[in-house]
Amino acid sequence: MLMARLQVNRDSAEEWDSLICPRIMETLKKNMKQAGECIPMKSDDWHFQIMGPYDQHTVDISQKSCSCRRWDLTVLRLTREHMHILSLGS
């Protein structure tokens, strides 16, 4: 049963137009669009304060943590604030 499910997933992945799952791409695009509503303020090389339309957060890139605590769970769960920081580049 498990092997059959893995094969079905592999077969569906071969139809993708990109290397990233389309559902994940939709989530990333939505978060990037919402990142435009946020204003980052750089504190130092590793710390940012993000002011959103309804709230604000402090992000520590070196520790991969944020006051919203989402990065404390996983790095892959990026919110619009995190996407805005990553879009700034170096």
C-alpha positions in Angstrom: 0.0 0.0 0.0 2.8 2.4 0.9 4.8 1.6 -2.1 1.8 2.1 -4.4 1.2 5.6 -2.9 4.8 6.5 -3.3 4.7 5.5 -7.0 1.5 7.5 -7.5 3.2 10.6 -6.0 6.3 10.0 -8.2 4.1 9.7 -11.3 2.2 12.9 -10.5 5.5 14.8 -9.8 6.7 13.9 -13.3 3.9 16.1 -14.7 5.1 19.2 -12.8 6.4 22.2 -14.7 8.9 23.1 -12.1 11.0 21.4 -9.4 8.7 22.6 -6.6 5.3 21.1 -6.0 2.5 23.3 -7.5 0.7 23.5 -4.2 3.8 24.7 -2.3 4.4 27.2 -5.1 0.9 28.7 -4.6 1.6 29.1 -0.9 5.0 30.8 -1.6 3.4 33.1 -4.1 0.7 34.1 -1.7 3.2 34.7 1.1 5.4 36.8 -1.2 2.4 38.9 -2.2 1.5 39.5 1.4 5.2 40.4 2.1 4.7 43.6 0.2 2.5 44.8 3.1 5.4 44.5 5.6 8.1 47.0 6.4 11.4 45.5 7.6 13.8 47.5 9.8 17.3 46.1 10.1 18.7 46.1 13.6 22.0 44.5 12.8 23.3 41.8 10.5 21.1 39.1 12.0 18.1 40.9 13.6 15.1 42.5 12.0 11.9 44.1 13.2 9.1 43.5 10.8 6.1 45.8 10.9 3.0 44.3 9.3 -0.4 45.9 8.8 -1.8 44.4 12.0 1.2 43.3 14.1 5.0 43.4 14.4 7.6 40.7 15.0 11.3 40.4 15.7 13.3 38.0 13.6 16.7 36.5 14.4 18.2 35.0 11.2 21.2 33.4 12.9 19.0 31.5 15.4 16.2 31.0 12.8 13.6 32.3 15.3 10.9 34.8 15.3 8.7 36.3 17.9 5.7 34.8 16.1 7.4 31.4 17.0 6.7 29.8 13.6 10.4 29.4 12.9 10.7 27.7 16.2 8.7 24.8 14.8 10.2 24.6 11.3 12.1 26.8 8.9 9.9 25.7 6.0 6.8 27.4 7.4 7.5 30.9 6.1 5.1 33.7 6.7 4.9 36.9 4.8 7.3 38.6 7.2 9.9 36.0 6.7 9.5 36.1 2.9 10.1 39.8 3.0 13.4 39.4 4.8 14.5 36.7 2.4 13.5 38.8 -0.6 15.9 41.6 0.6 18.9 39.5 -0.3 22.3 40.2 1.2 
